[in-house]
Amino acid sequence: MIHNFDFYSPTEVLFGKETQKETGKYVKKYNGHNILIVYGSDRIVKNGLLEEITSSLKNENITYHLLNGIVPNPQLGKVYEGIDLGKREKIDFLLAIGGGSVIDTAKAIAYGLAEPENDVWELFEHQRKAKACLPVASVLTIAAAGSETSMGGQ
């Protein structure tokens, strides 16, 4: 039997050719000024995607910092590294470039930066609920990660 339900998802999804070149415009729309770009491998450097995105950010006068090396089934140590970097650089926005693991890592960092007095791991252990989170956007490099439209992380 199918049950009735309401679904509300305030995520803005942009799709289309060359939309990555408009990343700066959308980061600015959501008040990103000093952002942390989170990504996995150097593949996005080699194929030019990172350059297209950072050029777009520069055109909007958005400062950015890089955190790479995110692996599938991301490691908590990388989340803490991102939180430390975010605190030092006063990050106000996270941009994930990649798939689900990269997006989930960026979300965890965003939660950790929004509530720096708490250990982000407590959220995953269900010891508390988040009260705040920095904005997170993503540029997908794979089809249908799913993490780009939800507020949770695995």
CNS distance restraints for C-alpha pairs under 8 A (distance, minus, plus):
assign (resid   9 and name CA) (resid 149 and name CA) 7.41 0.50 0.50
assign (resid   9 and name CA) (resid 150 and name CA) 7.76 0.50 0.50
assign (resid  11 and name CA) (resid 149 and name CA) 5.91 0.50 0.50
assign (resid  11 and name CA) (resid 150 and name CA) 7.86 0.50 0.50
assign (resid  13 and name CA) (resid 149 and name CA) 7.93 0.50 0.50
assign (resid  14 and name CA) (resid  19 and name CA) 7.34 0.50 0.50
assign (resid  15 and name CA) (resid  19 and name CA) 6.74 0.50 0.50
assign (resid  18 and name CA) (resid  22 and name CA) 7.74 0.50 0.50
assign (resid  19 and name CA) (resid  23 and name CA) 7.11 0.50 0.50
assign (resid  20 and name CA) (resid  49 and name CA) 7.81 0.50 0.50
assign (resid  20 and name CA) (resid  52 and name CA) 6.98 0.50 0.50
assign (resid  20 and name CA) (resid  53 and name CA) 6.08 0.50 0.50
assign (resid  20 and name CA) (resid 139 and name CA) 6.99 0.50 0.50
assign (resid  21 and name CA) (resid  52 and name CA) 5.70 0.50 0.50
assign (resid  21 and name CA) (resid  53 and name CA) 5.80 0.50 0.50
assign (resid  21 and name CA) (resid  55 and name CA) 7.84 0.50 0.50
assign (resid  21 and name CA) (resid  56 and name CA) 5.69 0.50 0.50
assign (resid  22 and name CA) (resid  26 and name CA) 6.73 0.50 0.50
assign (resid  22 and name CA) (resid  53 and name CA) 7.69 0.50 0.50
assign (resid  22 and name CA) (resid  56 and name CA) 6.12 0.50 0.50
assign (resid  23 and name CA) (resid  27 and name CA) 6.13 0.50 0.50
assign (resid  23 and name CA) (resid  53 and name CA) 6.09 0.50 0.50
assign (resid  23 and name CA) (resid  56 and name CA) 6.04 0.50 0.50
assign (resid  23 and name CA) (resid  57 and name CA) 6.76 0.50 0.50
assign (resid  24 and name CA) (resid  28 and name CA) 6.04 0.50 0.50
assign (resid  24 and name CA) (resid  53 and name CA) 7.27 0.50 0.50
assign (resid  24 and name CA) (resid  54 and name CA) 7.91 0.50 0.50
assign (resid  24 and name CA) (resid  56 and name CA) 4.81 0.50 0.50
assign (resid  24 and name CA) (resid  57 and name CA) 4.13 0.50 0.50
assign (resid  24 and name CA) (resid  58 and name CA) 7.48 0.50 0.50
assign (resid  24 and name CA) (resid  59 and name CA) 7.13 0.50 0.50
assign (resid  24 and name CA) (resid  60 and name CA) 5.71 0.50 0.50
assign (resid  24 and name CA) (resid  62 and name CA) 7.24 0.50 0.50
assign (resid  25 and name CA) (resid  29 and name CA) 6.20 0.50 0.50
assign (resid  25 and name CA) (resid  56 and name CA) 7.50 0.50 0.50
assign (resid  25 and name CA) (resid  57 and name CA) 7.60 0.50 0.50
assign (resid  25 and name CA) (resid  60 and name CA) 6.64 0.50 0.50
assign (resid  26 and name CA) (resid  30 and name CA) 6.47 0.50 0.50
assign (resid  27 and name CA) (resid  31 and name CA) 6.43 0.50 0.50
assign (resid  27 and name CA) (resid  32 and name CA) 5.15 0.50 0.50
assign (resid  27 and name CA) (resid  33 and name CA) 7.83 0.50 0.50
assign (resid  27 and name CA) (resid  57 and name CA) 7.94 0.50 0.50
assign (resid  27 and name CA) (resid 137 and name CA) 7.67 0.50 0.50
assign (resid  28 and name CA) (resid  32 and name CA) 5.15 0.50 0.50
assign (resid  28 and name CA) (resid  33 and name CA) 6.80 0.50 0.50
assign (resid  28 and name CA) (resid  60 and name CA) 7.18 0.50 0.50
assign (resid  28 and name CA) (resid  62 and name CA) 7.63 0.50 0.50
assign (resid  30 and name CA) (resid 135 and name CA) 7.61 0.50 0.50
assign (resid  31 and name CA) (resid  93 and name CA) 7.90 0.50 0.50
assign (resid  32 and name CA) (resid  62 and name CA) 7.28 0.50 0.50
assign (resid  32 and name CA) (resid  92 and name CA) 6.07 0.50 0.50
assign (resid  32 and name CA) (resid  93 and name CA) 5.16 0.50 0.50
assign (resid  32 and name CA) (resid 135 and name CA) 7.99 0.50 0.50
assign (resid  33 and name CA) (resid  61 and name CA) 7.74 0.50 0.50
assign (resid  33 and name CA) (resid  62 and name CA) 4.97 0.50 0.50
assign (resid  33 and name CA) (resid  63 and name CA) 6.13 0.50 0.50
assign (resid  33 and name CA) (resid  92 and name CA) 6.70 0.50 0.50
assign (resid  33 and name CA) (resid  93 and name CA) 7.33 0.50 0.50
assign (resid  34 and name CA) (resid  62 and name CA) 6.05 0.50 0.50
assign (resid  34 and name CA) (resid  63 and name CA) 4.69 0.50 0.50
assign (resid  34 and name CA) (resid  64 and name CA) 5.62 0.50 0.50
assign (resid  34 and name CA) (resid  65 and name CA) 7.88 0.50 0.50
assign (resid  34 and name CA) (resid  89 and name CA) 7.94 0.50 0.50
assign (resid  34 and name CA) (resid  90 and name CA) 7.21 0.50 0.50
assign (resid  34 and name CA) (resid  91 and name CA) 5.22 0.50 0.50
assign (resid  34 and name CA) (resid  92 and name CA) 5.67 0.50 0.50
assign (resid  34 and name CA) (resid  93 and name CA) 6.63 0.50 0.50
assign (resid  35 and name CA) (resid  62 and name CA) 7.44 0.50 0.50
assign (resid  35 and name CA) (resid  63 and name CA) 6.24 0.50 0.50
assign (resid  35 and name CA) (resid  64 and name CA) 4.70 0.50 0.50
assign (resid  35 and name CA) (resid  65 and name CA) 6.30 0.50 0.50
assign (resid  35 and name CA) (resid  91 and name CA) 5.29 0.50 0.50
assign (resid  35 and name CA) (resid  92 and name CA) 5.89 0.50 0.50
assign (resid  35 and name CA) (resid  93 and name CA) 4.73 0.50 0.50
assign (resid  35 and name CA) (resid  94 and name CA) 5.56 0.50 0.50
assign (resid  35 and name CA) (resid  95 and name CA) 6.95 0.50 0.50
assign (resid  36 and name CA) (resid  64 and name CA) 5.65 0.50 0.50
assign (resid  36 and name CA) (resid  65 and name CA) 4.86 0.50 0.50
assign (resid  36 and name CA) (resid  66 and name CA) 5.82 0.50 0.50
assign (resid  36 and name CA) (resid  67 and name CA) 7.05 0.50 0.50
assign (resid  36 and name CA) (resid  86 and name CA) 7.06 0.50 0.50
assign (resid  36 and name CA) (resid  91 and name CA) 6.33 0.50 0.50
assign (resid  36 and name CA) (resid  93 and name CA) 6.48 0.50 0.50
assign (resid  36 and name CA) (resid  94 and name CA) 4.97 0.50 0.50
assign (resid  36 and name CA) (resid  95 and name CA) 6.08 0.50 0.50
assign (resid  37 and name CA) (resid  64 and name CA) 6.74 0.50 0.50
assign (resid  37 and name CA) (resid  65 and name CA) 6.01 0.50 0.50
assign (resid  37 and name CA) (resid  66 and name CA) 4.91 0.50 0.50
assign (resid  37 and name CA) (resid  67 and name CA) 6.10 0.50 0.50
assign (resid  37 and name CA) (resid  94 and name CA) 6.11 0.50 0.50
assign (resid  37 and name CA) (resid  95 and name CA) 4.73 0.50 0.50
assign (resid  37 and name CA) (resid  96 and name CA) 5.81 0.50 0.50
assign (resid  37 and name CA) (resid  97 and name CA) 7.16 0.50 0.50
assign (resid  38 and name CA) (resid  66 and name CA) 6.20 0.50 0.50
assign (resid  38 and name CA) (resid  67 and name CA) 4.88 0.50 0.50
assign (resid  38 and name CA) (resid  68 and name CA) 5.78 0.50 0.50
assign (resid  38 and name CA) (resid  70 and name CA) 7.64 0.50 0.50
assign (resid  38 and name CA) (resid  94 and name CA) 7.33 0.50 0.50
assign (resid  38 and name CA) (resid  95 and name CA) 6.10 0.50 0.50
assign (resid  38 and name CA) (resid  96 and name CA) 4.75 0.50 0.50
assign (resid  38 and name CA) (resid  97 and name CA) 6.21 0.50 0.50
assign (resid  38 and name CA) (resid 102 and name CA) 6.57 0.50 0.50
assign (resid  38 and name CA) (resid 103 and name CA) 7.95 0.50 0.50
assign (resid  38 and name CA) (resid 105 and name CA) 7.84 0.50 0.50
assign (resid  38 and name CA) (resid 106 and name CA) 6.26 0.50 0.50
assign (resid  39 and name CA) (resid  66 and name CA) 7.96 0.50 0.50
assign (resid  39 and name CA) (resid  67 and name CA) 6.46 0.50 0.50
assign (resid  39 and name CA) (resid  68 and name CA) 4.79 0.50 0.50
assign (resid  39 and name CA) (resid  69 and name CA) 6.60 0.50 0.50
assign (resid  39 and name CA) (resid  70 and name CA) 6.00 0.50 0.50
assign (resid  39 and name CA) (resid  96 and name CA) 5.95 0.50 0.50
assign (resid  39 and name CA) (resid  97 and name CA) 5.07 0.50 0.50
assign (resid  39 and name CA) (resid  98 and name CA) 5.91 0.50 0.50
assign (resid  39 and name CA) (resid 102 and name CA) 5.78 0.50 0.50
assign (resid  40 and name CA) (resid  68 and name CA) 5.23 0.50 0.50
assign (resid  40 and name CA) (resid  69 and name CA) 4.59 0.50 0.50
assign (resid  40 and name CA) (resid  70 and name CA) 4.20 0.50 0.50
assign (resid  40 and name CA) (resid  71 and name CA) 6.02 0.50 0.50
assign (resid  40 and name CA) (resid  97 and name CA) 7.76 0.50 0.50
assign (resid  40 and name CA) (resid  98 and name CA) 6.70 0.50 0.50
assign (resid  40 and name CA) (resid 102 and name CA) 6.45 0.50 0.50
assign (resid  41 and name CA) (resid  68 and name CA) 6.75 0.50 0.50
assign (resid  41 and name CA) (resid  69 and name CA) 5.79 0.50 0.50
assign (resid  41 and name CA) (resid  70 and name CA) 7.21 0.50 0.50
assign (resid  42 and name CA) (resid  46 and name CA) 6.34 0.50 0.50
assign (resid  42 and name CA) (resid  68 and name CA) 7.95 0.50 0.50
assign (resid  43 and name CA) (resid  47 and name CA) 6.09 0.50 0.50
assign (resid  44 and name CA) (resid  48 and name CA) 6.07 0.50 0.50
assign (resid  44 and name CA) (resid  49 and name CA) 5.12 0.50 0.50
assign (resid  44 and name CA) (resid  50 and name CA) 5.50 0.50 0.50
assign (resid  45 and name CA) (resid  49 and name CA) 6.30 0.50 0.50
assign (resid  45 and name CA) (resid  50 and name CA) 5.36 0.50 0.50
assign (resid  45 and name CA) (resid  51 and name CA) 6.95 0.50 0.50
assign (resid  48 and name CA) (resid  52 and name CA) 6.34 0.50 0.50
assign (resid  49 and name CA) (resid  53 and name CA) 6.29 0.50 0.50
assign (resid  50 and name CA) (resid  54 and name CA) 6.02 0.50 0.50
assign (resid  51 and name CA) (resid  55 and name CA) 5.88 0.50 0.50
assign (resid  52 and name CA) (resid  56 and name CA) 6.33 0.50 0.50
assign (resid  53 and name CA) (resid  57 and name CA) 6.34 0.50 0.50
assign (resid  54 and name CA) (resid  58 and name CA) 6.09 0.50 0.50
assign (resid  54 and name CA) (resid  64 and name CA) 7.85 0.50 0.50
assign (resid  55 and name CA) (resid  59 and name CA) 6.20 0.50 0.50
assign (resid  56 and name CA) (resid  60 and name CA) 6.65 0.50 0.50
assign (resid  57 and name CA) (resid  61 and name CA) 6.33 0.50 0.50
assign (resid  57 and name CA) (resid  62 and name CA) 5.14 0.50 0.50
assign (resid  57 and name CA) (resid  63 and name CA) 7.30 0.50 0.50
assign (resid  57 and name CA) (resid  64 and name CA) 7.78 0.50 0.50
assign (resid  58 and name CA) (resid  62 and name CA) 5.63 0.50 0.50
assign (resid  58 and name CA) (resid  63 and name CA) 7.17 0.50 0.50
assign (resid  67 and name CA) (resid  82 and name CA) 6.74 0.50 0.50
assign (resid  70 and name CA) (resid  74 and name CA) 6.14 0.50 0.50
assign (resid  70 and name CA) (resid  75 and name CA) 7.80 0.50 0.50
assign (resid  70 and name CA) (resid  78 and name CA) 7.10 0.50 0.50
assign (resid  70 and name CA) (resid 101 and name CA) 7.20 0.50 0.50
assign (resid  70 and name CA) (resid 102 and name CA) 5.99 0.50 0.50
assign (resid  70 and name CA) (resid 105 and name CA) 7.63 0.50 0.50
assign (resid  71 and name CA) (resid  75 and name CA) 7.51 0.50 0.50
assign (resid  71 and name CA) (resid 101 and name CA) 6.83 0.50 0.50
assign (resid  71 and name CA) (resid 102 and name CA) 7.52 0.50 0.50
assign (resid  72 and name CA) (resid 101 and name CA) 5.49 0.50 0.50
assign (resid  72 and name CA) (resid 102 and name CA) 7.96 0.50 0.50
assign (resid  73 and name CA) (resid 101 and name CA) 6.12 0.50 0.50
assign (resid  74 and name CA) (resid  78 and name CA) 7.44 0.50 0.50
assign (resid  74 and name CA) (resid 101 and name CA) 5.89 0.50 0.50
assign (resid  74 and name CA) (resid 102 and name CA) 7.62 0.50 0.50
assign (resid  74 and name CA) (resid 105 and name CA) 6.70 0.50 0.50
assign (resid  75 and name CA) (resid  79 and name CA) 6.99 0.50 0.50
assign (resid  76 and name CA) (resid  80 and name CA) 6.37 0.50 0.50
assign (resid  77 and name CA) (resid  81 and name CA) 6.13 0.50 0.50
assign (resid  78 and name CA) (resid  82 and name CA) 6.15 0.50 0.50
assign (resid  78 and name CA) (resid 105 and name CA) 7.80 0.50 0.50
assign (resid  79 and name CA) (resid  83 and name CA) 6.22 0.50 0.50
assign (resid  79 and name CA) (resid 105 and name CA) 6.05 0.50 0.50
assign (resid  79 and name CA) (resid 106 and name CA) 7.70 0.50 0.50
assign (resid  79 and name CA) (resid 108 and name CA) 6.49 0.50 0.50
assign (resid  79 and name CA) (resid 109 and name CA) 5.53 0.50 0.50
assign (resid  80 and name CA) (resid  84 and name CA) 6.11 0.50 0.50
assign (resid  80 and name CA) (resid 109 and name CA) 7.28 0.50 0.50
assign (resid  81 and name CA) (resid  85 and name CA) 6.17 0.50 0.50
assign (resid  82 and name CA) (resid  86 and name CA) 5.90 0.50 0.50
assign (resid  82 and name CA) (resid 109 and name CA) 5.95 0.50 0.50
assign (resid  83 and name CA) (resid  87 and name CA) 6.13 0.50 0.50
assign (resid  83 and name CA) (resid 109 and name CA) 5.37 0.50 0.50
assign (resid  83 and name CA) (resid 110 and name CA) 7.78 0.50 0.50
assign (resid  83 and name CA) (resid 112 and name CA) 6.14 0.50 0.50
assign (resid  83 and name CA) (resid 113 and name CA) 5.84 0.50 0.50
assign (resid  84 and name CA) (resid  88 and name CA) 6.26 0.50 0.50
assign (resid  85 and name CA) (resid  89 and name CA) 6.08 0.50 0.50
assign (resid  86 and name CA) (resid  90 and name CA) 5.59 0.50 0.50
assign (resid  86 and name CA) (resid  91 and name CA) 4.83 0.50 0.50
assign (resid  86 and name CA) (resid 113 and name CA) 6.78 0.50 0.50
assign (resid  87 and name CA) (resid  91 and name CA) 6.66 0.50 0.50
assign (resid  87 and name CA) (resid 113 and name CA) 6.83 0.50 0.50
assign (resid  92 and name CA) (resid 134 and name CA) 6.45 0.50 0.50
assign (resid  92 and name CA) (resid 135 and name CA) 7.50 0.50 0.50
assign (resid  93 and name CA) (resid 110 and name CA) 7.59 0.50 0.50
assign (resid  93 and name CA) (resid 134 and name CA) 5.86 0.50 0.50
assign (resid  93 and name CA) (resid 135 and name CA) 5.19 0.50 0.50
assign (resid  93 and name CA) (resid 136 and name CA) 6.09 0.50 0.50
assign (resid  94 and name CA) (resid 106 and name CA) 6.21 0.50 0.50
assign (resid  94 and name CA) (resid 107 and name CA) 7.79 0.50 0.50
assign (resid  94 and name CA) (resid 110 and name CA) 6.61 0.50 0.50
assign (resid  94 and name CA) (resid 134 and name CA) 7.22 0.50 0.50
assign (resid  94 and name CA) (resid 135 and name CA) 6.26 0.50 0.50
assign (resid  94 and name CA) (resid 136 and name CA) 4.69 0.50 0.50
assign (resid  94 and name CA) (resid 137 and name CA) 6.36 0.50 0.50
assign (resid  95 and name CA) (resid 106 and name CA) 7.11 0.50 0.50
assign (resid  95 and name CA) (resid 136 and name CA) 5.79 0.50 0.50
assign (resid  95 and name CA) (resid 137 and name CA) 4.90 0.50 0.50
assign (resid  95 and name CA) (resid 138 and name CA) 5.45 0.50 0.50
assign (resid  95 and name CA) (resid 139 and name CA) 7.59 0.50 0.50
assign (resid  96 and name CA) (resid 102 and name CA) 5.97 0.50 0.50
assign (resid  96 and name CA) (resid 103 and name CA) 5.26 0.50 0.50
assign (resid  96 and name CA) (resid 106 and name CA) 5.96 0.50 0.50
assign (resid  96 and name CA) (resid 136 and name CA) 7.42 0.50 0.50
assign (resid  96 and name CA) (resid 137 and name CA) 6.24 0.50 0.50
assign (resid  96 and name CA) (resid 138 and name CA) 4.52 0.50 0.50
assign (resid  96 and name CA) (resid 139 and name CA) 6.27 0.50 0.50
assign (resid  97 and name CA) (resid 102 and name CA) 6.84 0.50 0.50
assign (resid  97 and name CA) (resid 103 and name CA) 7.40 0.50 0.50
assign (resid  97 and name CA) (resid 138 and name CA) 5.66 0.50 0.50
assign (resid  97 and name CA) (resid 139 and name CA) 4.76 0.50 0.50
assign (resid  97 and name CA) (resid 140 and name CA) 5.96 0.50 0.50
assign (resid  97 and name CA) (resid 141 and name CA) 6.85 0.50 0.50
assign (resid  98 and name CA) (resid 102 and name CA) 5.62 0.50 0.50
assign (resid  98 and name CA) (resid 103 and name CA) 6.94 0.50 0.50
assign (resid  98 and name CA) (resid 138 and name CA) 7.48 0.50 0.50
assign (resid  98 and name CA) (resid 139 and name CA) 6.41 0.50 0.50
assign (resid  98 and name CA) (resid 140 and name CA) 5.06 0.50 0.50
assign (resid  98 and name CA) (resid 141 and name CA) 4.78 0.50 0.50
assign (resid  98 and name CA) (resid 142 and name CA) 6.92 0.50 0.50
assign (resid  99 and name CA) (resid 103 and name CA) 6.20 0.50 0.50
assign (resid  99 and name CA) (resid 140 and name CA) 5.79 0.50 0.50
assign (resid  99 and name CA) (resid 141 and name CA) 5.99 0.50 0.50
assign (resid  99 and name CA) (resid 142 and name CA) 5.79 0.50 0.50
assign (resid  99 and name CA) (resid 145 and name CA) 5.68 0.50 0.50
assign (resid  99 and name CA) (resid 147 and name CA) 7.89 0.50 0.50
assign (resid 100 and name CA) (resid 104 and name CA) 5.92 0.50 0.50
assign (resid 100 and name CA) (resid 145 and name CA) 5.15 0.50 0.50
assign (resid 100 and name CA) (resid 146 and name CA) 7.01 0.50 0.50
assign (resid 100 and name CA) (resid 147 and name CA) 5.38 0.50 0.50
assign (resid 100 and name CA) (resid 148 and name CA) 7.42 0.50 0.50
assign (resid 101 and name CA) (resid 105 and name CA) 6.08 0.50 0.50
assign (resid 102 and name CA) (resid 106 and name CA) 6.24 0.50 0.50
assign (resid 103 and name CA) (resid 107 and name CA) 6.21 0.50 0.50
assign (resid 103 and name CA) (resid 138 and name CA) 6.67 0.50 0.50
assign (resid 103 and name CA) (resid 147 and name CA) 6.45 0.50 0.50
assign (resid 103 and name CA) (resid 148 and name CA) 6.73 0.50 0.50
assign (resid 103 and name CA) (resid 153 and name CA) 7.99 0.50 0.50
assign (resid 104 and name CA) (resid 108 and name CA) 6.23 0.50 0.50
assign (resid 104 and name CA) (resid 147 and name CA) 6.82 0.50 0.50
assign (resid 104 and name CA) (resid 152 and name CA) 7.50 0.50 0.50
assign (resid 104 and name CA) (resid 153 and name CA) 4.74 0.50 0.50
assign (resid 104 and name CA) (resid 154 and name CA) 6.65 0.50 0.50
assign (resid 105 and name CA) (resid 109 and name CA) 6.24 0.50 0.50
assign (resid 105 and name CA) (resid 153 and name CA) 7.70 0.50 0.50
assign (resid 106 and name CA) (resid 110 and name CA) 6.09 0.50 0.50
assign (resid 106 and name CA) (resid 136 and name CA) 7.03 0.50 0.50
assign (resid 107 and name CA) (resid 111 and name CA) 6.22 0.50 0.50
assign (resid 107 and name CA) (resid 136 and name CA) 6.51 0.50 0.50
assign (resid 107 and name CA) (resid 151 and name CA) 7.76 0.50 0.50
assign (resid 107 and name CA) (resid 152 and name CA) 7.58 0.50 0.50
assign (resid 107 and name CA) (resid 153 and name CA) 6.80 0.50 0.50
assign (resid 108 and name CA) (resid 112 and name CA) 6.14 0.50 0.50
assign (resid 108 and name CA) (resid 120 and name CA) 6.91 0.50 0.50
assign (resid 108 and name CA) (resid 153 and name CA) 7.18 0.50 0.50
assign (resid 109 and name CA) (resid 113 and name CA) 6.07 0.50 0.50
assign (resid 109 and name CA) (resid 120 and name CA) 7.95 0.50 0.50
assign (resid 110 and name CA) (resid 114 and name CA) 6.17 0.50 0.50
assign (resid 110 and name CA) (resid 133 and name CA) 5.45 0.50 0.50
assign (resid 110 and name CA) (resid 134 and name CA) 4.84 0.50 0.50
assign (resid 110 and name CA) (resid 135 and name CA) 7.02 0.50 0.50
assign (resid 110 and name CA) (resid 136 and name CA) 7.04 0.50 0.50
assign (resid 111 and name CA) (resid 115 and name CA) 6.40 0.50 0.50
assign (resid 111 and name CA) (resid 120 and name CA) 6.68 0.50 0.50
assign (resid 111 and name CA) (resid 130 and name CA) 7.15 0.50 0.50
assign (resid 111 and name CA) (resid 132 and name CA) 6.58 0.50 0.50
assign (resid 111 and name CA) (resid 133 and name CA) 4.52 0.50 0.50
assign (resid 111 and name CA) (resid 134 and name CA) 6.48 0.50 0.50
assign (resid 112 and name CA) (resid 116 and name CA) 5.62 0.50 0.50
assign (resid 112 and name CA) (resid 118 and name CA) 7.32 0.50 0.50
assign (resid 112 and name CA) (resid 119 and name CA) 6.92 0.50 0.50
assign (resid 112 and name CA) (resid 120 and name CA) 5.04 0.50 0.50
assign (resid 112 and name CA) (resid 133 and name CA) 7.69 0.50 0.50
assign (resid 113 and name CA) (resid 133 and name CA) 7.40 0.50 0.50
assign (resid 113 and name CA) (resid 134 and name CA) 7.06 0.50 0.50
assign (resid 114 and name CA) (resid 132 and name CA) 5.54 0.50 0.50
assign (resid 114 and name CA) (resid 133 and name CA) 4.96 0.50 0.50
assign (resid 114 and name CA) (resid 134 and name CA) 5.71 0.50 0.50
assign (resid 115 and name CA) (resid 131 and name CA) 7.68 0.50 0.50
assign (resid 115 and name CA) (resid 132 and name CA) 6.60 0.50 0.50
assign (resid 115 and name CA) (resid 133 and name CA) 7.56 0.50 0.50
assign (resid 118 and name CA) (resid 122 and name CA) 7.76 0.50 0.50
assign (resid 119 and name CA) (resid 123 and name CA) 7.99 0.50 0.50
assign (resid 120 and name CA) (resid 124 and name CA) 7.44 0.50 0.50
assign (resid 121 and name CA) (resid 125 and name CA) 6.32 0.50 0.50
assign (resid 122 and name CA) (resid 126 and name CA) 6.08 0.50 0.50
assign (resid 122 and name CA) (resid 127 and name CA) 5.13 0.50 0.50
assign (resid 122 and name CA) (resid 128 and name CA) 6.15 0.50 0.50
assign (resid 123 and name CA) (resid 127 and name CA) 6.10 0.50 0.50
assign (resid 123 and name CA) (resid 128 and name CA) 5.64 0.50 0.50
assign (resid 123 and name CA) (resid 129 and name CA) 6.04 0.50 0.50
assign (resid 123 and name CA) (resid 130 and name CA) 6.78 0.50 0.50
assign (resid 137 and name CA) (resid 148 and name CA) 7.65 0.50 0.50
assign (resid 138 and name CA) (resid 148 and name CA) 6.40 0.50 0.50
assign (resid 140 and name CA) (resid 145 and name CA) 7.78 0.50 0.50
assign (resid 140 and name CA) (resid 148 and name CA) 7.96 0.50 0.50
assign (resid 146 and name CA) (resid 150 and name CA) 7.17 0.50 0.50
assign (resid 147 and name CA) (resid 151 and name CA) 7.70 0.50 0.50
assign (resid 147 and name CA) (resid 152 and name CA) 7.47 0.50 0.50
assign (resid 147 and name CA) (resid 153 and name CA) 7.08 0.50 0.50
